[in-house]
């Protein structure tokens, strides 16, 4: 997570502290790239707090970090999970011009619950962010995530999946909301695993390239599996692509079902471990 640990927004699900943002660390992109290289990472997810206090809302720091990672790890996949930048095309373009392989921005919940769950964000604006990424650079894969258990209906979830697909989104993650503290939004429902599997089936029927839908799924859950799939397809379509991925990449079939099954036995992750990408 870049751009500090203090968010300028106050989403009802997120345990990140809220307040005035820290001064931007100009050495941060190089440090992130060095640590990633030292660890030998193949897939890096770069996220941040919301920085409405900055003129560029943090877009330049995302771009610097992407470029630093590509320089240090030319064969790695860089995925960004960004705030909405208020859907400003010039700010979105700053990030896309750095050429992340995957651009993730979460709608988080259905349209009706947006004001409760993330009061400073807008459902239509988030869809617009994802749509603009595709308009600016169709080669970038787009991704979004939805939490269940906040009071949404089945029809609303299905409509959200349709809206995301209509915005050109390639991948979607669907997981159970877990309350970080008693000060945060309560869990309305613990959704049954079979319902998650149904949403996975619907997502696949709608044409998403990748669907991860299970109780413990999060935005970056098994992110490398999606990168292997999409980069395999890109390699097959264009062997001379900009930054070829590892040669042993392979597409995994029946993946969504395995994700749903395996999640039932997963160790529970801390609900507070969530970036404020509203």
N, C-alpha and C positions, 0 to 999 in steps of 0.2 A: 504494500500500500504506500503510495507516494503522497506528497503534499501535506504531510503532517498527520496528527491524530485528532484534530478538532474540526468538526463539521459546522457549516453555516446553516444547515437545515435541521429540522427536528422531526424526523419520521417516527411514527408510533411503534415501529417494530425493531428499531435499531438501537444498539447499546453504545454506539460511538458517542463520545462527549460532544456537546454543542457549545459553540462560542465563536470568538474571533480566531480566524485562522493564523497559523504560524507563518513566519517569514519563509519564502521559498528558498530551499537549499539548492544552489546551483550545482553542487557536487553530487546531488542525489542520483541523477541519471547514470553517471559513470560508476557510482558505488553499487547501484542496483545491477548494472551489467557485470561488474567484477564479481560480485557475490554469485550471480547466476552462472557465470563461467566457471568459478571455483567449484560449484556444486555439480557442474556438468548437466545442467537442465536442458531438456529437449522441448519443453512447453512452459512458457512463462505467462502467468496472468498478472497484468498490471492494473490495479484499481486505485481509487482515491476517495477521500472525503469530498463533499461538495465544497467548492471555493467560490461562492458568489461574491466574495469580497475582492477578488482579483479582476483586473480589467479583462483578462482573457479566460477567466474562470478555471485556470489550470491547464488549458489546452496545450500551451507551449511546453509545459513540463512533461505532459504525456508524449508529445512528439520527440522531445529530446531523449526521453527514456527508451522509446521504441528504436530510435536510430542507434543509440548506444548499445542496445541489446543485439541489434542486427550486426553491428560492427564486431562485437565480441563473440557472438554465437550465430554465424551466418546460416547454420542449418537448423536453428531452433524455430519454433512457432511462437509468435508473440500475439497474445490475446489481450485486448484492453477491455476493461469493464468501467465505463465512464459515467459521470453525471450527465444530465440532459443538456448542459450548456445553453439552456433556454431555447434549444433548437435553432441557434444562430448558425446559418450556413458557413460563415467565415470561420467560426470556432471549430465546427465539425471538420471543415476542410483542413485545418491545421493538423488535426490528428490523422485524418485519412491520407494526407500527403506524405506522412511518414511510413505508410504502407504496413500497418499491422495486418497479419493474416486473418485475424478474427476480431470483429468489433461487437462487443456485448454491451447492451444497455437494457436493464430490467424494467418492465412495466410493473412488476411486483404483485399487483392484484387487479381485480376486475374494475371496470370503469366506475361503477356505483360506489365503490369503497375508497376511491383514490383520496378524497379530501380527509378521510379519517386516518388512513394508513400513511400517506405522505402528503401533508397539507400544502407544501410549497411546490409540489410537482403537478403535472397535468397528464392525464391518460393520452389525450390526443397529441400532446407535445412529445411524449416519449415515442409514440408511433411515428411521428414526424422525424425524429432523430434517426430512427432505424431506416426509414424510407430515404432520407437525404443521404445517408452513407452509401446506399445502393446507387442512388442517382449520381453521386460524385465519382464513385469507383465500384463498378459492378463486380470486380474481381475479389473484393473483400467479402468474406463470409460474415453474415450477421447473426446475432444470437440474442435471446431474451429469456427472462425467467419470471415465474409466477409462484407465489406462495398460496397454499390452500389452508383452510381452517379459520379464516377470518370472518366468515359469515356469507360467503359467496354461494350462489346456486350452481347446479350443474350446467344449466343453460348459459349462465354468465361465463363460466369457464370455457365452454365450447365457443362462445362468441369471441372471447379473448384470443383463443387459438386462431380463429378465422381472421380476426383483425391483424394479428401478427403475420400470418401467412400472406394476407393481402398487402402488407407493407414490405413484402419481399424477404422476410426473416427466414433464415436457413435452418436454425437450430433452436430448440426450446427446452428449458429445464423446468420441472414442476415438482415442488417439494412441500412438506408439511411445515407450517409456521410453528415455531416454538418460542414461547415468551422468555425474553432474556432476564427480566426482573419483574417484580410486582408493579413497577411504575409504568410498564409498557402495556400495549394492547393485550387483552386476554385472548386465550385460544377459544374460539367459538365451537370448533368441532375438530376431533381427530379423525381425519379421513381414512376410510378403510383402504388397505393396499389394493384390493380388487378395483376400486374406483380409480386409483392411480393408473392401473393397467389399462382401464378403459380409455382414459385420457391419452395414454401412449398410443393406443390403437387409432383413436380419432386423429391424433397429430400426424401419424404416419399416413393415414388416408388423405389428410389435407395436403400432403406433399412435403412436409419438413424432411430435410436430409438427415436429421438426427433428433431424437426425442429421448430425454432421460426423465422418467416420471416414476417416482417412488417416495415414500415418506421422508427418507433422509437425504434426498437429492438436494444439492445446493448449486448455485450459479457455476461454480468451478468443479463440480463433482465429476470425477473421471474425465476432465477436460481433454486430456491427451487422446482419449478414444475418439472424440470428435475430430481432433486435428489429424489423427491417422487416417480417418475416413476421407475427409475433404482433401487432404494433401495427396492421398493416393489417387483420387479422381483428377486432381489438378496435374499430377505427374503423367497420368495416362493421356490427358488431353493436350498437354504441352510439356514435353520432355525438357525443353530448354527454358523452363520457368525461371523467374528472377532468383529465388533462393531454394534450390532443391532440398527436399527433406531427406531423411535417412533412407537408404535403398531398401531396407527390410520392412518398410511400411506395408501393412495389409489391411484390407477392409474386413471388419468383423460383422458377420451376419447374425441376425437374431439378437442384436445387442440390447435393444430396449427391454426385451423380456428378461434378459439376464440381469440388467440393472435393477429392475423391479424386484426380482427374486432375491438378489444378493443384498439389497438394502435392508431387508427384514432382519438380517443378522449382523448388520453393521454396528460398530461401536458408535454411540451417540456423540456427535460433535457438539461443541459448545454453541448454544444459540446466539451468543453475543458475538461470535466470530463472523461478522457480516459487515461488509463495507457499506458506506452510505452513498450508494450509487444512484440516488434518486433524481 
